[in-house]
């Protein structure tokens, strides 16, 4: 305890002792012994008495210094004295003036120009600025002439412990594996102190743990955090909150401190095996469950997490190892039991399995604490289900000859009910697979019979589906495919593969092959086709042609002689008999048409008809067709010309024989009243839209094509007829397509050449008494009667 107290006193008083040693001698000892503070130089008085000697000898400074010290954060009622400037040239009079310049001169540091005392006027902070460089100079007070060259010195700010340690990067987070040994590195923290690390112990830090024991420890000087407790278990406690302290002054009393927090998380290791929640599991399943369908789940819990908790499941024992399988659910880590093979209640009603769960990733450090696996027993009970019928075979193949008799049995299918209470089975044909109903089946025994004749050449295979249904439960149905192959019989005669027409050159040679023919047979014998060719018995001694069988089962037609002529015979017909090798054999007769043609010297066919033969030499059929086409074209032109001439000679206007230049209007018909359809209708004038047609002129061709005039709006009954007629006349005069005469006659004016003047009553006076009709008798016998009638009328009026 006394030693600890001594160290604390030394740390506290050390800065004050240094200040006393460095500063006070310059203040109090300067008058007694200036040489201890400011080293003396050459005498100034000697210089003034002998200037030549000063020139010849090297001048020495009268005052020299290096640095001064001032304590930071010093505060008091008076400015703090930093130090005193003095030169041995100063005799004590007031002729010397001290000048201070440089960092903080005049503001932070002030000098007494007479005494040379330097005072600090402000509170200084070493962490803000650690030293100041200033320049001191002694000048003559009267002339301001420098007495000595300027000299630089440094004022250092002495550090005190005024800054606590700080953790700049805190708070911290770290991880360490669980179950780690003591001393395992966790992390490292770092604190900084703004105080001077060189002077004293103000920046000497010591680290310690305030919270977090006894689990973790820290190195006092390196700040490395390590585990302090063995076998820390993440499953018991996963996260730890640790408080770290950093204290300056080497950790001694009176020092400043700072703290930070470190959150330490234990990471998982595989130190726990999987464990089943229960040792025995019971499941039940229907016997008709689909393959791959899950029937139950088991779970082995693992206290670890992540990859360390993953387990794989296996069936290691039991009587259903080949019937069931177990897989791992990647999301839930459950073991899923599925069916691999079909179950049969009638065969086996229960199974017992032993399943194992084992960790996938094992940590070798903890292998001794194993095994990292666990087992459980699973009992599975199979429940009975009503199963559909089962056929004796998954597919059936039947064969039948195409000439099989109707109702003959082709084959039989069988099925049974696998349930304990066996149900009778009924068979039927799915008619969607037998649309033509060519087959029947016996519902009781499953025998398939033929219903319609078969033809292999039409369809060689028939695929039908047989349905088996339980009579007690019609919903239980099974289906099976049946393939029926139709076998061939020799029921088709061979014939030419195609319609052949042979060509024979007139200049052909004897023995020349005219045509090679081949035959086909719709039947399909097992040993392949072999055809026999022959001529009809009456054509065996044919004088013109003969036949020859080829090795490739074809037939060659040969000419017996030369000198064939189209004029003599153009076409020859050669019947050929073709027989197959079936049992019994089938044959047919096919006729080959041989046409005699004109050929070139190279044997190329040029013409095969008689007409071409009689044509003049050098004139081909194409040339004759062109000549005929020209003749027909000339005839058509002549006919058109004559027709146009006849139309041109016709009169412009077709008239009756009694027609003259003037229209004759007859008045001997009183009209039929409302039934008269020939009378003039004034509505035609009132409704211009009644006639929209137009007649083209026959004597000239219009220069312009006039479109038919669009119909006008209906004209009301009070229309001005005279205006309407004038408009129509104007249109007719300017229309080149109009007839060359007026179609509307006006009777208001008879013309100037008439001796009688106008006969119209429109110009008569309003009173009949003003007129005299005696002149009518002078016109001749035709008007005499008319005059008598009017004269009688006048006399009656007078009486």
Secondary structure as UniProt FT lines:
FT   HELIX           2..19
FT   HELIX           20..24
FT   HELIX           25..28
FT   TURN            30..32
FT   HELIX           34..37
FT   HELIX           44..49
FT   HELIX           51..56
FT   STRAND          67..71
FT   TURN            72..73
FT   STRAND          80..84
FT   TURN            88..89
FT   STRAND          96..102
FT   TURN            103..104
FT   TURN            106..108
FT   STRAND          109..111
FT   TURN            113..115
FT   STRAND          117..120
FT   TURN            126..128
FT   STRAND          131..140
FT   TURN            141..143
FT   STRAND          151..158
FT   TURN            168..169
FT   STRAND          172..177
FT   TURN            178..179
FT   TURN            182..183
FT   STRAND          185..188
FT   TURN            200..203
FT   STRAND          206..211
FT   TURN            213..215
FT   STRAND          216..218
FT   TURN            220..222
FT   STRAND          224..227
FT   TURN            234..236
FT   STRAND          239..247
FT   HELIX           249..251
FT   TURN            253..254
FT   STRAND          257..267
FT   STRAND          275..276
FT   STRAND          280..286
FT   TURN            287..288
FT   TURN            291..292
FT   STRAND          294..301
FT   HELIX           306..309
FT   STRAND          311..318
FT   TURN            319..323
FT   STRAND          324..328
FT   TURN            330..332
FT   STRAND          334..339
FT   TURN            345..347
FT   STRAND          350..359
FT   HELIX           364..369
FT   STRAND          373..383
FT   STRAND          389..391
FT   STRAND          395..401
FT   TURN            402..403
FT   TURN            406..407
FT   STRAND          409..412
FT   STRAND          415..417
FT   STRAND          425..429
FT   HELIX           431..433
FT   TURN            435..436
FT   STRAND          439..441
FT   TURN            443..445
FT   STRAND          447..450
FT   TURN            456..458
FT   STRAND          461..470
FT   TURN            474..475
FT   STRAND          477..487
FT   STRAND          495..496
FT   STRAND          501..505
FT   TURN            506..507
FT   TURN            510..511
FT   STRAND          513..517
FT   STRAND          519..520
FT   TURN            526..527
FT   STRAND          532..535
FT   HELIX           537..539
FT   TURN            540..541
FT   STRAND          545..549
FT   TURN            551..552
FT   STRAND          555..559
FT   TURN            566..568
FT   STRAND          571..579
FT   STRAND          587..599
FT   TURN            601..602
FT   STRAND          605..607
FT   HELIX           610..614
FT   TURN            617..618
FT   HELIX           621..649
FT   TURN            657..658
FT   HELIX           673..675
FT   HELIX           683..686
FT   HELIX           688..690
FT   TURN            717..718
FT   HELIX           721..733
FT   TURN            736..737
FT   TURN            752..753
FT   HELIX           761..763
FT   HELIX           768..770
FT   HELIX           774..779
FT   HELIX           781..798
//
